[in-house]
C-alpha cells in the first residue's frame, strides 16, 4: 500500500492552547494518509523535518504495519 505523508497548516482555534499561549496563531501538523500523527509544530521547517523522518521510516516498513 502506498503511504502519503503531508504537512498541513492549522489556523486560529485549531492551534493547540499551549502554542496559542505562546502567541502562535498558526501551527503545522504531519498527516499520514490523512490522519494526524504526533504533535503540532510552531514552524513549517520543524514539521517538514518530522515528515522527512516519517518518509525514511516508511522506506523501511510497510505502511499497513504502522496502523
VEXFI-499542 format. One record per residue: residue in three letters; x, y, z of N, C-alpha, C in turn. Coordinates in steps of 0.02 Angstrom, whole numbers, padded with zeros to 5 digits, always signed. Layout:
ALAXYZXYZXYZ/...
REM end
This chain:
UNK+00042-00059+00000+00000+00000+00000+00044+00062+00000/UNK+00027+00110-00041+00063+00173-00045+00043+00218+00013/UNK+00093+00245+00048+00080+00291+00103+00088+00362+00080/UNK+00049+00406+00107+00053+00477+00091+00069+00514+00155/UNK+00121+00556+00154+00140+00596+00212+00138+00669+00191/UNK+00096+00708+00224+00087+00778+00208+00099+00822+00269/UNK+00110+00886+00256+00112+00937+00308+00052+00981+00297/UNK+00013+00992+00350-00046+01035+00345-00040+01093+00395/UNK-00071+01148+00378-00070+01206+00422-00136+01210+00461/UNK-00131+01230+00523-00190+01241+00565-00189+01314+00586/UNK-00246+01346+00584-00251+01418+00598-00304+01431+00651/UNK-00291+01481+00693-00340+01504+00742-00356+01453+00795/UNK-00420+01436+00803-00441+01391+00857-00415+01320+00848/UNK-00391+01302+00789-00361+01237+00778-00292+01229+00809/UNK-00261+01286+00827-00195+01285+00858-00202+01264+00931/UNK-00162+01216+00953-00167+01194+01023-00157+01252+01072/UNK-00190+01246+01130-00189+01300+01180-00118+01319+01201/UNK-00074+01270+01207-00006+01285+01228+00030+01331+01179/UNK+00020+01319+01115+00051+01363+01064+00016+01431+01062/UNK-00050+01432+01070-00085+01496+01071-00062+01538+01130/UNK-00049+01506+01187-00025+01543+01247+00044+01574+01234/UNK+00082+01545+01188+00147+01573+01170+00142+01624+01114/UNK+00081+01640+01094+00070+01691+01043+00065+01665+00972/UNK+00065+01599+00964+00059+01569+00897-00014+01568+00875/UNK-00028+01593+00816-00095+01588+00788-00098+01538+00730/UNK-00040+01508+00714-00034+01460+00660+00013+01404+00684/UNK-00002+01342+00663+00044+01287+00676+00040+01238+00618/UNK+00085+01190+00617+00088+01140+00564+00086+01070+00595/UNK+00053+01024+00560+00049+00955+00583+00067+00908+00526/UNK+00087+00847+00544+00104+00797+00494+00045+00748+00490/UNK+00026+00733+00429-00029+00687+00416-00002+00625+00380/UNK-00020+00567+00405-00004+00504+00373-00069+00475+00346/UNK-00074+00472+00280-00136+00450+00247-00197+00488+00274/UNK-00188+00553+00284-00243+00597+00305-00256+00599+00379/UNK-00220+00559+00419-00228+00558+00492-00170+00594+00525/UNK-00186+00637+00572-00134+00674+00607-00090+00627+00648/UNK-00025+00637+00643+00024+00597+00681+00068+00645+00720/UNK+00074+00632+00784+00120+00672+00825+00090+00738+00847/UNK+00135+00783+00863+00117+00847+00893+00110+00901+00840/UNK+00088+00959+00862+00086+01018+00818+00154+01053+00824/UNK+00175+01081+00768+00240+01115+00766+00231+01190+00757/UNK+00276+01228+00788+00273+01300+00785+00300+01327+00718/UNK+00338+01286+00682+00364+01309+00617+00355+01254+00565/UNK+00349+01277+00503+00343+01229+00448+00406+01188+00442/UNK+00464+01219+00454+00528+01182+00449+00528+01121+00496/UNK+00504+01131+00558+00501+01075+00606+00455+01020+00580/UNK+00398+01040+00553+00351+00991+00526+00381+00954+00466/UNK+00417+00990+00424+00449+00958+00366+00503+00908+00388/UNK+00539+00923+00443+00588+00876+00470+00554+00813+00494/UNK+00497+00821+00527+00459+00763+00550+00432+00723+00490/UNK+00409+00758+00440+00385+00724+00379+00441+00683+00347/UNK+00501+00711+00344+00558+00675+00316+00574+00612+00357/UNK+00568+00617+00423+00579+00559+00466+00527+00505+00453/UNK+00464+00525+00444+00411+00476+00428+00427+00443+00361/UNK+00446+00482+00311+00461+00454+00246+00519+00405+00249/UNK+00570+00421+00290+00626+00375+00298+00604+00310+00331/UNK+00561+00317+00382+00536+00257+00416+00493+00215+00369/UNK+00453+00248+00330+00409+00212+00284+00449+00176+00229/UNK+00508+00202+00215+00550+00169+00166+00575+00101+00191/UNK+00575+00092+00256+00599+00030+00286+00542-00017+00307/UNK+00480+00008+00308+00423-00032+00333+00364-00027+00285/UNK+00320-00074+00292+00256-00071+00256+00210-00022+00291/UNK+00173+00015+00252+00125+00063+00281+00073+00028+00324/UNK+00051-00030+00304+00000-00067+00342+00022-00082+00413/UNK+00086-00091+00423+00110-00109+00490+00113-00049+00538/UNK+00101+00011+00512+00104+00071+00553+00036+00090+00582/UNK-00017+00055+00563-00084+00072+00588-00104+00024+00642/
REM end
